[in-house]
C-alpha cells in the first residue's frame, strides 16, 4: 500500500506527497499532461523537442544540470504520445534545490534562438540515427500511418517528418510552451524522506506565484472503427525478414484493458508464452517473437512482432501466427495459464514499486488517469479478469477486419551491420 496525501495550489497545480523514511533520498516528479497526440499534424515532434529544451536552461538558471549535480542529484525525462514526465532524485536535505529548478523552468524557460538551434540539432540527429539510418527504425512510422487514419497516434513521439523539427520557429515553440507547460496542466509528486508540511511550504514558495495558465481542453479526432484488413510490404537493408501485426484495442481506462494486458502476456510475454513456445522453440520459424501494447490513454494498438529465421517463407510464418490466434479465438484459456500471467503481473507491479523513484512516477501517472489511489487498487482489476473475458476479447479484437499487417523484408544481399 503506497500512502500519500494530495493538495492543490490556487493556480491549479496538483501536488501528491508520499513520505518514506526508509531512504535518505527524495524524488521530485513533474508530469505535464501533454504528449505527441496534442500536436498540430503540420508541426509534430514538439512535445519531444521540449523534453530537450527544458534542460537548456531557464531565465534565472542557465544550466539545469550543474546545480542539481552539486546538490548530489540526478535527473532525466521522457515523452510519449500521451504525456511528458520530468524527474530528479537527490538527498532529501537538498530537496529545495529541486523545487527551485523545476519551478523556474515552469515559470520562465529560456527561449533563445541559440538554445532552440542547439536542441533542434540534437533532436534532428536523434531522428536520423534511430528512425532513418537504424535497421527497422522506421517500422512504427509505417505501422502508425497504416493503422491510424484520423487519430494523432498516427505519428510517433519523435515527429511525423524531420522537416517539422528542422523548420520549428521560436514563436511556434513559445506558443506550444505557454499552452501546455503550466501549473493547471501539471502534476507534482514528491516522494521519499519528506514531510507533507515541508512539501506544502516549498510548493507554495516556489510554485504558488506561477500564473495558472489556461486549462487545456483536449478535443482530439477519434479513430473510426476499422472495417477491413490493411496490409503493406516494404523492402529494407536489414539482416532478417520481420512481420508486424497490430489490432486496434481499447483505451487505458476501459475495463477491457486488463484482459488485453493479460492476453498480451499469454501470447508473447517471455519464453513460456504461447507464441514463443510454438513458433520459436517447436516450429523454429522465428528467431524471436513478442506480443505487447503501449498502454495508450486513448484507444491503442495490440501488437505481435517477430523476426523470421533466415529462409523461412513469410506466408508460412504468418499462417503459424494465425493458427495460434485461432486457438485463443476458439476456446478459453486454461485457468492455470491465466493465474500464471496474473501472478507475473502482480510480481512485476510489486517489483516496480520497490523504488521510490518508480513510486513517484507511478503516482503521477495514476493521478493523470484520474486518481493516484488507483496505484493501490489496480491489481484487483487484473485478478478479477476471467478466462471467458479473455476468450471474448480475443474473438472480438483479433479479427482480420481489425488487423494491420506489415511485411518488412530484407533486400537481396543485405547483411548485418
C-alpha positions, -999 to +999 in steps of 0.1 A: +000+000+000+015+033-011+003+060+013+002+096+001-015+129+006-029+153-020-034+190-022-038+216-049-023+251-051-045+281-060-030+281-095-043+246-102-011+226-096-018+192-082+006+180-056+010+145-042+033+137-013+045+102-005+066+101+027+091+072+030+116+075+059+134+043+049+155+063+024+177+094+028+167+105-007+138+125-022+123+124-056+106+153-074+085+143-104+067+168-126+043+153-151+028+175-178-005+164-194+009+169-230+022+144-255+026+140-292-012+135-296-016+172-287+005+185-316-007+200-349-003+175-376+018+201-396+041+207-366+048+174-350+077+164-326+072+195-304+065+176-272+097+156-276+116+188-286+105+203-253+119+173-234+153+186-246+145+224-244+135+220-207+171+211-199+185+240-219+182+265-190+157+290-177+159+327-174+175+326-139+193+293-143+215+289-174+224+253-167+198+230-152+222+200-145+250+218-127+232+230-095+214+196-093+247+177-095+263+200-069+233+190-047+241+153-052+212+148-076+204+132-109+176+137-134+160+125-166+128+128-186+107+110-212+080+119-236+052+097-250+023+102-273+002+109-241+024+127-216+057+143-207+075+134-175+105+150-157+120+136-126+150+140-103+164+123-072+186+140-047+194+138-009+163+148+010+183+175+028+187+193-005+151+190-016+146+227-021+172+227-049+148+205-070+119+228-062+139+258-073+150+242-106+116+228-115+096+259-107+120+282-126+118+263-158+080+261-155+079+299-149+105+312-173+120+287-197+148+304-216+135+309-252+166+318-271+175+312-307+207+297-296+190+272-273+165+262-299+192+258-326+212+235-303+183+213-292+168+212-326+201+199-340+202+173-312+167+161-320+172+160-357+203+139-352+183+115-330+157+113-357+183+104-383+202+080-361+173+060-346+145+063-372+161+067-406+195+050-405+189+023-379+177-011-391+140-015-386+140+021-373+111+032-395+088+003-386+065+023-363+064+053-386+050+030-412+027+010-389+011+040-373+003+055-406-011+022-418-032+016-386-045+051-380-063+073-405-076+100-381-063+100-345-030+118-338-014+085-327-007+082-364+027+099-358+054+089-334+067+110-305+098+119-324+076+135-350+060+127-383+086+142-405+121+155-399+113+190-415+087+196-388+116+200-363+141+214-388+117+243-395+104+249-360+105+286-353+109+304-319+073+317-319+059+283-326+078+269-297+068+296-273+031+291-283+033+254-276+050+260-242+025+285-228-004+263-240+008+232-222+036+237-196+015+254-169+006+247-133-030+238-142-018+212-167+008+196-144+011+171-115+039+174-090+048+143-069+073+145-041+084+112-025+110+100-001+123+113+032+100+143+033+070+156+053+038+169+040+042+201+059+076+208+044+065+200+008+034+223+012+057+251+023+081+246-006+053+242-031+037+275-021+071+292-020+084+280-054+053+272-075+025+293-058+031+325-077+034+310-112+004+320-133-020+292-137-023+293-174-054+284-194-068+248-188-062+228-219-093+213-234-084+182-253-107+175-282-089+150-304-104+135-336-115+099-328-103+070-349-133+054-368-138+016-363-117-003-388-138-025-410-113-041-434-079-056-432-049-034-442-016-048-454+017-034-466+051-048-477+083-029-477+119-038-485+148-025-465+185-032-459+180-054-428+195-088-419+162-107-414+127-106-426+102-094-400+064-094-396+044-068-376+007-073-369-015-049-350-051-047-339-070-017-325-076-022-288-094-003-260-081+028-241-062+026-209-092+034-187-116+009-204-124-021-182-113-044-211-077-031-208-068-056-181-079-085-201-059-072-231-028-067-210-030-103-197-037-116-232-005-100-244+014-119-218-003-152-226+006-148-263+041-133-262+052-123-227+085-142-225+100-177-232+070-195-216+044-177-238+024-195-265+039-178-295+075-183-283+069-220-273+051-228-306+069-207-332+104-203-318+111-235-299+089-260-316+084-250-352+116-228-353+100-203-377+110-172-358+143-162-341+122-141-317+086-131-313+068-108-289+033-095-281+028-062-264+009-029-264+018+007-254-008+012-226-021+042-246-045+065-229-067+066-260-075+035-280-042+019-289-027-010-308-023-046-297+009-058-314+027-090-324+061-087-339+087-113-349+119-117-368+120-148-390+146-175-392+165-170-424+150-188-453+115-192-438+087-182-461+068-152-445+034-166-457+041-197-437+052-177-407+021-155-407-001-186-411+015-201-380+007-169-360-029-171-372-031-207-361-021-197-326-046-169-326-073-193-337-068-214-306-075-183-285-104-172-306-120-207-304-115-218-268-110-202-234-075-202-218-068-226-191-074-213-156-038-222-146-024-203-176-045-172-166-033-175-130+003-177-141+001-144-160-019-127-132+008-138-107+035-125-131+017-091-134+014-089-096+052-096-091+062-070-118+040-044-102+054-051-068+090-051-080+084-017-097+071-002-065+102-011-046+120+020-059+109+054-045+116+068-080+092+044-096+066+050-069+067+088-076+064+083-113+035+058-109+016+081-085+019+109-111+006+086-139-023+072-119-033+108-109-033+117-146-056+087-152-079+102-126-069+091-091-035+083-076-052+058-054-056+035-084-020+026-078-031+007-047-063-009-062-055-017-098-042-052-093-077-061-081-089-054-116-063-078-130-072-105-105-109-101-115-103-109-152-118-143-161-108-168-188-141-162-205-134-125-207-100-131-224-116-155-248-143-130-257-118-102-261-096-124-284-126-132-305-137-095-307-103-079-312-081-103-330-101-105-362-088-098-397-111-068-403-094-051-374-059-060-383-029-042-399+000-063-412+034-051-422+058-074-440+093-059-435+115-078-459+152-079-463+166-066-496+187-092-515+223-090-503+215-071-471+238-081-442+240-073-405+259-041-399 
